[in-house]
């Protein structure tokens, strides 16, 4: 079955972002790779392997009947929650005061990436089965709060506030676009403000979120500690000017900017390709979302429409947060840039989600006949 123009748009942009991501991981990581593994191509090669595996996953999900996700939504969600719970066992790997990874010998993955899909999938399934009662407290608001609380809560405990925000925000958006009562929308936003206050000022973890906010407000004034990363990120963005220094010519990646191939890869993109390159990348993400929205709107099935919407919310919110962190518009978090940042679990799951969108697009085209 052929794809529509919108489906082709999603597919080709995904390929572009993934290939560009491999190039940028290779460019941004080689000083670190030489320092840690004595092989300049280490991270770029691994990202390439992850991309191949991701496209295999995309091929599978693009042909797998989406109704199976709906029928087994609760089980998929429970499995994802259990996997997230395993990070608190000896299988969990702690990095920078956080246990977000499961490590078995040389294999490791981030279960919260699975939970992102599981949460929006369950949200889409719940809403599609109760669409006529979505404005009610019991069938709408209460179920949203329980789902967001469980999925966001277990990730927050790792602690991973940024991923919790993506999951909670995406679940909320799925319910909101389905027609959630306005008073419940307002109540949710108020609850989000309260949650944010408690998470930042009252919850104690291995590092201080308050210090991060202070460093965000005045990164140069806190250059020797919490402000270092943001200062180096802003230096990279500034060095790029309009056209950039050129591919491979970044200075900040030489062990000044940590996570240059991961959370802060957008800073290296800005440095090497400048404002113009960053703008083209932003346009690519925007076009991806527009094509995806058009696919969702064409679907006659409420579940498929909401599932695609939920996936787009996950990708869109994550990309937005990552870029705004790198450019100093919001305090630092630990989110990767979809399709671009180094990370096997993230890349394979993102490409798998693209396959689900393409599956809906193919079904839309089939219904036209």
HUTATA-V683113 format. One line per field, one symbol per residue. psi: psi as a letter, one per 20 degrees, with the letter a starting at -180 (. if undefined). Layout:
psi=???
This chain:
psi=pqqrhgghggghhgggggghggghgggiihggggghikohjghggghgghgghghggghghiipohhhhghkghhgggghggghhiijriiqpppljqniqppocipqrohhhhhgghghghghggghikhijhirgghfgghgggghggghghhhihqngghhgggggggghghgiikqpghhgghghghhgggggghgihppahrohghhgghghmhhikhidhigghghghggghhhcgiriqpijqhhimjgoqkhjdhkhhghghghiaggghgggghggghghgggghgghipipgggghggggghgggggggggghhghjkhrqpalqropigqpogggghgghhhghgghgggghghhhh.
